C-alpha cells in the first residue's frame, strides 16, 4: 500500500521556496521539486483555482518517515497523509 504526504505550496516558507529546485522528469513529464534538507523530492501539482500542492511519497520505513515528519515540523509546514 502506498501513502503520500501532501503540502500546500502557500504553506512553504518563502526562504525555503526560493531555495527549491524544480525540474520536469523526462520519463513521466511530472514537475518535481526538491527542498533544502528534505529527504525526498515531491511532485508539484496545480489544483483548481491555481493553487499548488506538493505530493511526497510517505515512506513505510519508520526512520525515513520520521525524517520526513521532522523536516515538515521543523519548517512548520502543515501536511496531510493519505493512504
C-alpha positions as CSV (number, residue, x, y, z in Angstrom):
1,X,0.0,0.0,0.0
2,X,1.4,3.4,-0.9
3,X,0.9,6.6,1.1
4,X,1.6,10.2,0.2
5,X,2.1,13.3,2.2
6,X,0.6,16.5,0.7
7,X,1.5,20.1,1.5
8,X,0.2,23.3,0.0
9,X,2.8,25.5,-1.7
10,X,1.4,28.5,0.1
11,X,2.5,26.9,3.4
12,X,6.1,26.7,2.4
13,X,8.2,29.5,4.0
14,X,9.4,31.9,1.3
15,X,13.1,31.4,2.2
16,X,12.6,27.7,1.7
17,X,10.6,28.1,-1.6
18,X,13.3,30.4,-3.1
19,X,15.9,27.8,-2.5
20,X,13.9,24.9,-4.0
21,X,15.0,23.2,-7.2
22,X,12.4,22.2,-9.8
23,X,12.7,20.1,-12.9
24,X,10.5,18.1,-15.2
25,X,11.1,14.3,-15.2
26,X,11.7,13.3,-18.8
27,X,10.1,9.9,-18.5
28,X,6.9,10.8,-16.6
29,X,6.7,14.5,-17.5
30,X,5.9,15.2,-13.8
31,X,7.2,18.5,-12.4
32,X,9.4,17.6,-9.4
33,X,10.5,19.9,-6.6
34,X,13.3,19.4,-4.1
35,X,13.7,21.4,-0.9
36,X,16.9,22.0,1.0
37,X,17.2,19.4,3.8
38,X,14.1,17.4,2.7
39,X,14.9,13.7,2.4
40,X,12.6,13.3,-0.6
41,X,11.6,15.2,-3.8
42,X,7.9,15.8,-4.4
43,X,5.6,16.2,-7.3
44,X,4.3,19.7,-7.8
45,X,0.7,19.7,-8.9
46,X,-1.6,22.5,-9.9
47,X,-5.1,22.3,-8.4
48,X,-8.3,24.1,-9.3
49,X,-8.2,27.8,-8.7
50,X,-4.4,27.9,-9.4
51,X,-3.4,26.5,-6.0
52,X,-0.3,24.5,-5.9
53,X,0.4,21.4,-3.8
54,X,3.3,19.1,-3.4
55,X,2.9,15.3,-3.1
56,X,5.7,13.4,-1.4
57,X,5.9,9.7,-1.2
58,X,5.4,8.8,2.5
59,X,7.9,6.1,3.5
60,X,7.0,2.8,5.0
61,X,10.4,2.7,6.7
62,X,9.9,4.2,10.2
63,X,13.3,6.0,10.2
64,X,12.8,7.6,6.8
65,X,9.2,8.5,7.7
66,X,10.4,10.2,11.0
67,X,13.0,12.2,9.0
68,X,10.3,13.5,6.7
69,X,7.9,14.4,9.5
70,X,10.7,16.1,11.4
71,X,11.6,18.2,8.4
72,X,8.0,19.2,7.9
73,X,7.6,20.1,11.6
74,X,10.9,22.0,11.7
75,X,9.6,24.3,9.0
76,X,6.1,24.5,10.4
77,X,4.5,23.1,7.3
78,X,1.1,21.6,7.7
79,X,0.7,18.2,5.9
80,X,-1.9,15.5,5.2
81,X,-1.1,11.9,4.7
82,X,-3.4,9.8,2.5
83,X,-3.0,6.1,2.2
